[in-house]
Amino acid sequence: MKKFIFFIQYILFKILKTFLLIFPEKIRFIFAEKLSVLAYKILKSRRVTSLINLKFVFPEKSLEELEKIAIESYKNIGKAFIGTLWLDKYVKKEKNFKIANPEMMPVLKESSPATFANMHFGNMEGLLKIAEEFNVVTVGKTQNNPYVNDEIIKNRKCFNITLLQRSPSVGRELVKFAKEGRNIALLSDQKGSGADVLFFSEPTTAPTGVTSIACKFNRRLFLVYCIYQKDFSTLAFIEEIEKCTDETIPFKDRVQKTTQNMINKMEDAIRKYPEQWMWMHDRWKFYRRYKKGELPKELMEFAKTIK
């Protein structure tokens, strides 16, 4: 029965794709934005999570200001997701994809093999445009629907990348590819079981896959992220992350310090372009603490004002 339901979902997915591709690109992105705003209004738990997270990072802003950021964030997430349906065609148009600091591209090539940290930020799928120049190995989340999952993998693989699926053995696979001299890129902004860090001064954890490889194989480490602009084009940024090279401390501590440096870089980007980050994730477990009545007083009072 589940297989049949997945197949029906896949057929609807294909119908949506065919329908959208009839229209000009601008109309498709506007549709994605409208759908995202609807999701923001309907999914209350995600809306509350987004606003509590935003209030924590920007305590000086009013609810109205934070809602504007949250809605724009939803729009960008929606564009990134629906935009995968024609991503290969999108990035081939020169006007659609630019690098803010193109002088960093030769640096990346000279540094290869390197490691790249990415975020759930703006047009995150657009990063594949840069990745294809470096034959990157990366990891993708496996979708629940196997038919949709295969379609998404097919769309991504046209970019000359090696796409691994999350599994208990994926860490060993990444190390194997790193030993072979391949470039490694991983989403690294969400909660992980790797290192203890301070993210916007709040204790939490962060994944260490990309930072461990950078330290273990003595590679340069870069933060690469994309933002959507008002005309639906993508602007990419490439920034080097300082790696801890202190050989007098244990390897685990070098990885932790490097991971904290990575998180600090991400903070800078998020503060500069807050509407581009994915605020709906319960990154600091604030929503769970809110439901238990365990939030700090200021955040709890704010959360009670959210409708």
Salt bridges, closest charged atoms under 4 A:
GLU25 OE2 - LYS93 NZ 3.80
GLU33 OE2 - LYS79 NZ 3.18
GLU72 OE2 - LYS75 NZ 3.25
ASP88 OD2 - LYS89 NZ 3.99
GLU125 OE2 - ARG156 NH2 2.59
GLU132 OE2 - LYS129 NZ 3.78
GLU133 OE1 - LYS109 NZ 3.78
GLU151 OE2 - LYS14 NZ 3.35
GLU151 OE2 - LYS17 NZ 3.30
GLU151 OE1 - LYS154 NZ 3.84
GLU180 OE2 - LYS176 NZ 3.64
ASP189 OD1 - HIS120 ND1 2.84
GLU202 OE2 - ARG289 NH1 3.47
GLU239 OE1 - LYS265 NZ 3.96
GLU240 OE1 - ARG220 NH2 2.75
GLU247 OE1 - ARG254 NH1 3.73
ASP282 OD2 - ARG288 NE 3.06
